[in-house]
Amino acid sequence: MRLRPALLIAVVLASLGLTITALGNQNRAGGSSASTPASTPAPAAEPIVASAPRTAERRYPRVPAGDQAAAELLVSVESALRDPATPADALPDLGHQQQVIYRVLSKDRPRSQRVVAALPARWRSIAERHLAARREFLRMSRGRGPSSLPAWRIIQPEPAEQLISYYRKAEAATGIEWEVLAAVNLVETGMGRIDGISVANARGPMQFLPTTWAEPGIGAGDIRDPHDAIQAAARYLVRRGGLQDIRRGLWGYNNSDYYGKAVLLYASLIREDPRAYTGLYHWEIHFNADAGDLWLPVGYNEARRVPVQDYLRRHPQSAPPAD
């Protein structure tokens, strides 16, 4: 779909993921196969959804320094995200806390191994797949982060239940699993939070090149409309062989094995337990800059690239909290 010199991945991030990393150099990877999803059957449960964030001031989440404390926090967050009794207005902060825990641990393998070992057995595979997915994106963006932030607008995504209806409609029409479409939406633009154009001219919530969108049988409607873009993404994955081998379809979507592995890991989490979508939906936009892992909240709006230090002088809350 896009053999492009830069990838718009803010990642969860999604990873997708976003979350989502940054605009980096083109990444072409060797031919290792995607990680195998866990075999635990999916329960008959639906994601917990909320349409709007909390109105109170939000803060960059902290991760406890101690391994046991980090494990206990992760268990409480994962449990709350799956609990139907959790208030809807608590979900945005819970999702962001989950995201930051995995982003922090993914950069420190020895510590992440200790934290995972401290988790109850039911959470270990979940944590391992989150960490593995995040590390695939880290492999795509090695080296020091950029010293400027992108010309993006960060917006509130469509309600979670509405996006799920679009994914499922696309699955019914094409056979591409809705969980894969959700994972692509996550890692490309954080479920549509990033409203921007990549350096390769890809745009919209599923990051299409206008030339690809214009191919017969692919784009229909508005490239920036979530419904239209998700339907087009499913059609494109079919065209690139996704029904025969979804890994091949994802390679056509973004020419990186790392990308395909991460998408399938996130999809496996949703397939195993649809309530996992709740946390991923609430992941925020983070950007790996030279000053650290910066949070770009809804309301970020830069018409042109802005130096990181200039932005942080105006918005110090976007920087990771000091230890």
ZAMARGU-4260 file (C-alpha; in steps of 0.2 Angstrom, whole numbers, plus 5000, padded with zeros to 4 digits):
<rodrens>
0) 5000/5000/5000 | 5014/5012/5005 | 5032/5009/5001 | 5035/5025/5010 | 5051/5034/5017
5) 5042/5038/5033 | 5029/5028/5044 | 5015/5037/5053 | 5015/5026/5068 | 5012/5034/5085
10) 5010/5020/5096 | 5002/5012/5107 | 4999/5016/5095 | 4994/5003/5089 | 4997/5003/5090
15) 4990/5008/5089 | 4997/5009/5094 | 4995/5020/5090 | 5003/5016/5101 | 5011/5025/5091
20) 5029/5029/5088 | 5035/5043/5077 | 5038/5048/5059 | 5054/5038/5056 | 5065/5032/5042
25) 5058/5018/5030 | 5059/5001/5038 | 5061/4986/5028 | 5063/4970/5038 | 5069/4952/5035
30) 5056/4938/5033 | 5052/4931/5050 | 5034/4926/5053 | 5022/4934/5064 | 5021/4929/5082
35) 5008/4915/5085 | 4992/4921/5095 | 4988/4913/5111 | 4976/4899/5110 | 4965/4904/5125
40) 4947/4904/5118 | 4938/4921/5117 | 4924/4923/5131 | 4907/4929/5126 | 4910/4947/5132
45) 4910/4964/5124 | 4921/4979/5126 | 4917/4991/5139 | 4915/5008/5129 | 4914/5026/5133
50) 4911/5040/5121 | 4920/5055/5130 | 4935/5058/5141 | 4935/5064/5158 | 4933/5083/5160
55) 4944/5084/5175 | 4963/5089/5171 | 4972/5073/5166 | 4991/5070/5170 | 5004/5059/5162
60) 5003/5042/5171 | 5018/5037/5183 | 5025/5019/5184 | 5031/5013/5201 | 5049/5011/5203
65) 5047/4994/5212 | 5044/4978/5202 | 5031/4972/5213 | 5022/4988/5214 | 5022/4990/5195
70) 5015/4972/5194 | 5001/4976/5206 | 4997/4992/5197 | 4996/4983/5180 | 4985/4969/5187
75) 4973/4982/5195 | 4972/4992/5178 | 4970/4977/5167 | 4956/4970/5179 | 4947/4987/5180
80) 4947/4989/5161 | 4938/4972/5159 | 4926/4975/5174 | 4908/4981/5168 | 4907/4990/5185
85) 4921/5002/5181 | 4914/5019/5178 | 4914/5025/5160 | 4923/5041/5165 | 4937/5031/5173
90) 4942/5022/5157 | 4952/5035/5148 | 4964/5037/5163 | 4965/5018/5165 | 4969/5015/5147
95) 4982/5028/5147 | 4990/5021/5163 | 4990/5003/5154 | 4999/5011/5139 | 5012/5020/5149
100) 5016/5004/5159 | 5019/4994/5143 | 5029/5008/5135 | 5041/5010/5150 | 5043/4992/5153
105) 5046/4988/5134 | 5062/4998/5135 | 5070/4988/5149 | 5069/4970/5146 | 5077/4964/5162
110) 5065/4974/5172 | 5050/4969/5161 | 5054/4951/5164 | 5054/4953/5183 | 5037/4962/5182
115) 5030/4949/5171 | 5036/4935/5183 | 5027/4944/5197 | 5010/4944/5188 | 4997/4931/5192
120) 4997/4918/5178 | 4982/4924/5169 | 4990/4941/5165 | 5007/4935/5159 | 5003/4931/5141
125) 4993/4947/5140 | 5008/4957/5146 | 5021/4947/5136 | 5011/4951/5120 | 5009/4969/5124
130) 5028/4971/5127 | 5032/4961/5111 | 5021/4972/5100 | 5028/4988/5107 | 5046/4981/5104
135) 5042/4978/5086 | 5039/4997/5084 | 5055/5001/5094 | 5064/4990/5081 | 5057/5001/5068
140) 5063/5017/5075 | 5080/5014/5082 | 5091/5029/5087 | 5089/5045/5095 | 5071/5053/5092
145) 5068/5069/5082 | 5071/5086/5090 | 5054/5093/5082 | 5036/5087/5084 | 5025/5084/5069
150) 5012/5095/5061 | 4997/5085/5067 | 4980/5089/5075 | 4975/5077/5089 | 4957/5074/5090
155) 4944/5064/5099 | 4941/5048/5090 | 4923/5042/5086 | 4915/5032/5100 | 4922/5015/5103
160) 4905/5006/5099 | 4904/5016/5083 | 4921/5011/5077 | 4918/4992/5081 | 4902/4993/5070
165) 4913/4999/5056 | 4926/4985/5059 | 4912/4972/5059 | 4904/4979/5044 | 4920/4978/5035
170) 4923/4960/5041 | 4906/4955/5035 | 4909/4962/5018 | 4927/4956/5015 | 4931/4942/5027
175) 4946/4952/5035 | 4944/4950/5054 | 4938/4965/5063 | 4951/4963/5076 | 4965/4965/5063
180) 4956/4981/5056 | 4955/4988/5074 | 4974/4984/5077 | 4978/4993/5060 | 4968/5008/5065
185) 4976/5008/5082 | 4994/5008/5076 | 4991/5020/5061 | 4982/5034/5070 | 4977/5029/5088
190) 4960/5024/5082 | 4959/5041/5072 | 4966/5053/5085 | 4980/5059/5073 | 4973/5070/5060
195) 4988/5073/5049 | 4998/5069/5033 | 5013/5059/5033 | 5029/5065/5024 | 5024/5052/5010
200) 5007/5060/5009 | 4997/5046/5017 | 4982/5053/5026 | 4966/5049/5035 | 4962/5037/5050
205) 4969/5022/5040 | 4983/5032/5032 | 4980/5029/5013 | 4990/5037/4999 | 4978/5046/4988
210) 4984/5036/4973 | 4980/5020/4982 | 4963/5027/4987 | 4960/5031/4969 | 4963/5013/4963
215) 4947/5004/4957 | 4938/4995/4970 | 4948/5002/4985 | 4943/5019/4990 | 4925/5025/4991
220) 4918/5041/4999 | 4930/5051/5010 | 4948/5046/5014 | 4947/5055/5030 | 4930/5047/5036
225) 4933/5033/5048 | 4919/5022/5041 | 4925/5024/5023 | 4943/5022/5027 | 4940/5006/5037
230) 4930/4998/5023 | 4943/5003/5011 | 4957/4996/5022 | 4948/4979/5022 | 4946/4979/5003
235) 4965/4983/5001 | 4970/4969/5013 | 4960/4957/5002 | 4968/4964/4987 | 4985/4961/4994
240) 4982/4943/4998 | 4976/4945/5016 | 4962/4932/5015 | 4975/4919/5010 | 4989/4925/5022
245) 4985/4940/5033 | 5004/4943/5036 | 5006/4945/5017 | 4991/4957/5017 | 4999/4967/5031
250) 5016/4968/5022 | 5006/4975/5007 | 4998/4988/5019 | 5015/4993/5027 | 5031/4985/5020
255) 5038/4979/5037 | 5038/4963/5045 | 5039/4972/5062 | 5023/4981/5058 | 5014/4965/5054
260) 5020/4956/5069 | 5014/4970/5080 | 4997/4972/5072 | 4994/4953/5074 | 4999/4953/5092
265) 4986/4967/5096 | 4973/4958/5086 | 4976/4942/5096 | 4973/4951/5112 | 4956/4957/5106
270) 4952/4940/5098 | 4956/4931/5114 | 4945/4944/5125 | 4935/4957/5116 | 4936/4968/5132
275) 4955/4971/5128 | 4949/4983/5115 | 4943/4994/5129 | 4961/4998/5135 | 4967/5000/5117
280) 4954/5012/5112 | 4959/5023/5126 | 4977/5024/5122 | 4984/5041/5119 | 4996/5048/5106
285) 5014/5047/5112 | 5029/5053/5102 | 5047/5047/5104 | 5057/5063/5103 | 5074/5067/5109
290) 5067/5073/5125 | 5059/5057/5129 | 5042/5049/5127 | 5031/5064/5125 | 5012/5064/5127
295) 5002/5073/5114 | 4984/5075/5121 | 4968/5079/5112 | 4969/5097/5108 | 4987/5097/5101
300) 4987/5107/5085 | 5002/5112/5076 | 5001/5119/5058 | 5020/5115/5055 | 5034/5106/5064
305) 5038/5113/5081 | 5054/5111/5090 | 5052/5099/5105 | 5060/5112/5118 | 5048/5126/5112
310) 5033/5115/5114 | 5038/5108/5131 | 5041/5126/5137 | 5023/5129/5133 | 5016/5112/5138
315) 5028/5104/5151 | 5014/5092/5156 | 5018/5082/5140 | 5035/5076/5146 | 5036/5060/5156
320) 5036/5064/5175 | 5053/5065/5184 | 5057/5049/5194
</rodrens>
